[in-house]
Amino acid sequence: MATKKNRTTVKRITGVVHLWLGLLSGAIVLFLGITGCMLAFEREIRNITEPYAYVESRDIQYLSPSVLKAVAEKHLDGHKVNGVEYPGKGKAAVASYYDESNYKLIYLDPYTGETLKVKNMNRDFFRIIVNGHFYLWLPPAIGQPIVASATLIFLVMLITGMILWWPKNKAARKQRFSIKWNAKWRRVNYDLHNVLGFYMTWVAIFIAITGLVWGFQWFARSVYWVSSGGKSMVEHKHPVSDTTKIKEGINVADYVWAAHKPYVNEKEALAVYFPLTHTDPVEVAVNHRPGTYYNADYYHYDQYTAKELHADGSYAGKYKDATVADKIVRMNYDIHVGAILGLPGKIMAFFASLIAASLPVTGFYIWWGRRKKKKADSVRELVKPVVAAG
């Protein structure tokens, strides 16, 4: 008897927590769910809508990074290109420039150097959606904590929702897995909230956790600590080039690019990032699975001698040599959008985001319906004595 009473108390408290957290975070969760749906198929939509990202393959060598860099900088009003990426066979090379307020991509034919497109990424649709998804289009210092807090609340709601959903007995269990479409709207809405919420939880919980890794440093460090067996996350720092070994006539960026090129197949992406200061290294990145970010190898070289330099942090060295904790760090974005599992994963992420967006709406109608019912019951209780007296 006491156990049954305790369970009822726990569910009642859980219900109150679930209700108020939902009312507090509902609008932001709705927004994050909708923008999450838009981002799930970003790569596929870009492939269709950006013809300038492709070129006709030829049986000649690519132009070197320094040549493409010089072409791209003609479009940057005196700014310097950060890096040049060769995404693979049949694709345009992409030179990038970014600072605190500007982000531009210059698409180039890697065989001829022809400029195919100069794109201001500050006006790019998906870039705008990402900024909304991450920061609500507010300054990052303001928007990020708001989004992260709403995501944390959403994670708690997923857990409390499962507690509330959990059936008391076998008879109740049967109706918890399906929607009773022929019932009244209030019941259908209730089922949409609970049944879809149950099926979505198993995917959404990963989306929420990966979102919190970006949102809170303490959360990111905690995940790393757990996945590494108690080790602290190492901050990534670029190694330093030896300024006493400055030599004339050597282009290290072209040299290391040429050295890596024979080992990169036509389906992989090869990128070179140039030093921005006199102590920065040249960085080379080889992405073994373009369209995702996690499976990449990172190399650093002295900008004067081309000597390979050691770097620390999750984004240093080869992916296959990374620890489990560092691999999880690299996978974070691809898990968040479902890309880690390819198209099936993106489909799951899309529907999980769509259902997550619906939960604040269906949840609000459940609360509003119960509120109206309580008011109606109160009125009936007040009217009863009057009717009886009459």
N, C-alpha and C positions, 0 to 999 in steps of 0.2 A: 504494500500500500504506500509506504514511504517512498519506495523507488519510483512508483508511478507518479506520485506527487512531485518528486524532484525533477522527473523528466518534463512534466507539464510546466514547471517553473522555468527550467532551462529554455524550453521552446518559447515561452512567453517573453523572457528577457531577450532571446535571440530575435524574436519578431520585432520587438521595439527597436533594437539596435539596427536591424535590417531596414526598417521603415525610415528612421531618421537619417541614416547614412544615405539611403536612396534619395530622399528629398534634398539632401545637401549637395550631392554630387551628380544628380540625374542629368542636368542640362549639359554638363561637360562630358559625361560618359556618352550621351547621345551624339554629341559633336565628334568625339574621338572615334566612335564606332563608324560614323558616316565617312569621315576622312580616312579611316583605316581601310574601308572598302575600296576607296579610290586608289589607295597606294598598293593594294595587293597585286594588281596587274599592271603596275607602272611600266615594267620592262616590255611586256607584250604590246601595250598601247603605243609606247615609243617606237617599237619596231615597225608598226604600221604607219604612224603619223610623221616619222622623221626620215624621209627618203635621202636626205643629205648625209646620213650616217653610213651610207653604203657607196661603194665604188666597184667598177668592173675590175676583176682580177687580171693581172698581167704577168708575163714571164720575165719581169725585170726586178731589180733590187729596189727595196724601199729607200727613200731619201733618209739621211741621217737625222737624229734629233736636233742637232745644231742648225741644219738647213731649215727644217720645219719651224723651229723656234724663231729664226730670223724672219720668215714669212709671216708668222702669226703676230709678231710684235709690231708689224706695220699697222695693225688694226687696234692697237692698245694705247695709243696716245702717250707713248713714252714709258709705259709700264713694262715690266719684265714677265715673261712666261714662267709659270711655276714648274710645269712639266709637260711632257708629250707622251701620249699613250697610243700604242698600236694594238687595236682591239682584236685583230685577227684577219684571216683571209676574207676579202670582199668587203671590208669595212674601212671607213675613213679614219685617218689618224686624228686625234683630238688633242689640241694644245689648250691648256687651262691657265687662267689667271684669276686669283682671288685674294681679297684682303678683307678687312672688317666690314666693308660696305659694298664691295663689288665682287661679282662672280661672272666671268665670261668663259665661254667655250668657243674655240675656233676649229671648225671641221675642215680638214685638208685632205686632198688626194695624196696618199703617201708615195705614189709613183712620180707625180709631176709637181707637187707642191701647190696645185691650184686651190684657192680658197673656195670652199663649198658653202660655208655658212658661218657667220659670226653671230653667236647667240648670247643675248643678255639673260643670264639665268635668274636674275632678280625678277624677271617678268615671265619666267617659265611656269606653266600651270602647276606641274607636279612639285616644283620648288616652293611655290606659294602654299600648296596644300601641306607640304612637309613642315613649313614654318608655322602653319596653323595647328597642325597635329602636335608639334613639339612645344610651341610657345604661345598658342592662341593669338598669334600676330602681335604679341606684346614684346617688350624688351626681354631677352632671355632670363635676366636676373629676376624678373617678375613672373613671366609666363611659365617658365619651367617648374618652379615650386608649386604653382597652382595645378598644372597638369599632373605632376607627380603625386600631389596630395589626393587628387580625384582618383587617380589610378590605384593608389594604396587603399582608398575607401572601397573602390570597386573590387579589389582582391578580397577584402574582408567580407564584402557582400556576397561574393561567390561562395565563400566558406559558410557564412550564415544561411545563405540560400539553400545550400545542400542539407544543412541541419533541418531547416524548415520543410524541405521537400521529402526528406527521408520518411518512408511509409511506416505506420505503426504495426501493420500486420500484412499477411499475404493478400487479403482481399483488397486492401488499399493499394498494395503494390501494383496490381494489374492495371489500375486506372491512372497510375502516375507516369506511365511510359507512352501514352497516346493521348491525342487531342480528341475530345468529343465534339465533332463538328456539327452534329445535329442538335446540340443543346442551345440554350439561350445565350445571347451575346456575352453576358457577364461571365458565364461558365467557360465559354470559348476563350475569352480574354484571360481568364484565370489559368486555363490550360496552356495557352500560348506563353504566358510568363513562366510557368513552372516547368512544363515539359521541354520547351525549347531551351530554357535556361539550363536544365539538367544536361541535355546533350551538348550544349555549347561550352559548358564549364570546363570540360577536359581539354579543350583547345585554348579557350580564353585565359585560363590560368597561366599558360606559358606566355601569351601575349602580354598579360599584366605584369608578370615577373620581369620580362625583358624590357618593358617600358620603364619599370622602376629602376632598373640598372642604369639607365640614362638619367633618370630624374633625381636620384639621391646617391651621393657618393658613399654614404654609410651603407646603403643597400648593396651597391656594386662591390664594395670591399667585403661585405658579409658573405655575398655569394662566392666571391673569390676565395675567401678564407675557408668556407665549407668545402668547396670543390677541390681545393688544393691540399686539404688535410691539415689546415691550421697555419698556412703560410700567408704572409702579407703581400698585397699587390705591389709590384714594382712599377714605379712611374717611368713612362717611356721618355728617354732623352736621346737626342741625336748625338752620335759621337762627333769628335772634333777633328778637323783636318789640321795637318801640321804646316803652319804658315812659314816655317823656316825652309821648306822644300819647294818653294814656288819655282816653276819652270815655264819657260816660254815655248810656244809651239806645240803643246800637247793639249788635246781636247779630251778630257777624261770621260765626259758624258758620252761622246761618240764611241770611245774606246770600250767602255764597259757594256754599252748597248750592243756593239758588234760581237763582244765576247759571249753574251748571253743568247743572242739571236739563234744560233744553231741548235740550241737545246730547248727552244720554245716551238711547239707544234702550231699548225695553222688554226686550231680551235682555241688556242690560249691567247691571253693578252699580255703584252710586254710594255711597261711604262718606265720612263726615266724622269726623275725630278731633279731640277737643277739647284745648286747651292744659291741661297739668297744673301748670305753674308760671306766674309772671307774665311770663316771657320767652319761653315756648314759642309757636310759631305754631299756627294752625289748619291742619290738613292735610286735603286732599281727594284721594281715590283713585278713579279710574274704571277698572274692570276690564272690558275689552272681550270677555273670554272667561271668564265665570264657570265655576267648576269647575277652573280652572287659575290660576296665579299670575303668570306671566311677562308677559302682554300687558296691562299696566296703566300708567296715567299718574298721576303724583304731583305735586300742587301744594301750595305752602306760602304762607300768608297771614299778615300781621301781625294778631295778635288784637285790636288796637285800631283799626287804620285800614283793614283789608281789602286793603292793598297786597300785591301778589304779591311773594314773596321768593325769591331764588335759593338753591338747595341743591346740594350736591356729593355725589357718590357714585353707585353703581350704581342705587340706588332713588330717583333724583331725575329729575324731568322726564318727558317722554313716551317711551313705549317706542320709537316709530318714530324718535325722534331720538337714541336711545342708541347708543353705539359697539358694535362686534361683541363686545368683551370684556364690556361691561356687560350686553348682551343674554344672553350665556352665563351670567353670574352670576344673572340673573333666571330663566333657564330651569332652573336646577340641580335644584330639587325636581321639576318637571314631567318632566324627563328621567329622574330617578331612579325615579319610579313609572310611567313610560310615558305619562302624560297628555298629553305634548307631541304625540303622534300620535293622540290620541283613543282610542276603544275598541280598535282594533287594537294600539296601543302598550301599552295596559294588559294586553291578553291576552298579548303578548310578554313584558312585565315579570313577569306572574304565572307563566308557565311557566319563564322564566329563573330566577326565585327558587325555584320548586319543584325544578327540576333542580339548582340550586346547593345546596339543602338536602340533596339525595340524594347528592351527590358525596362528602362525608365518610363516609357510611355505606358506599357501594359501594367507596370507596377503602380503608376500614378492612378490609373483607372480602377485598379483593385482597391487602393486606399480611398479614393473618392467615393466609390460605390458603398464601401463599408461605412464611411462617414455619413453618407446620406441615409443609409439604412438605420444607423444609430439614432439619427435625428427623427426619422419616421417612427421608430419604436418609442422614443421619448414622448413624442406627440400623442401616440396611442395610449401610453400609460397615463398621460394627463387627462385624456378624454374619457377614459373608462369610468372614473368616479362620477362624472357628469352624466354620462349615459345611464349608469346604474341608478342615479338619483332621479332621473326623469322617468 
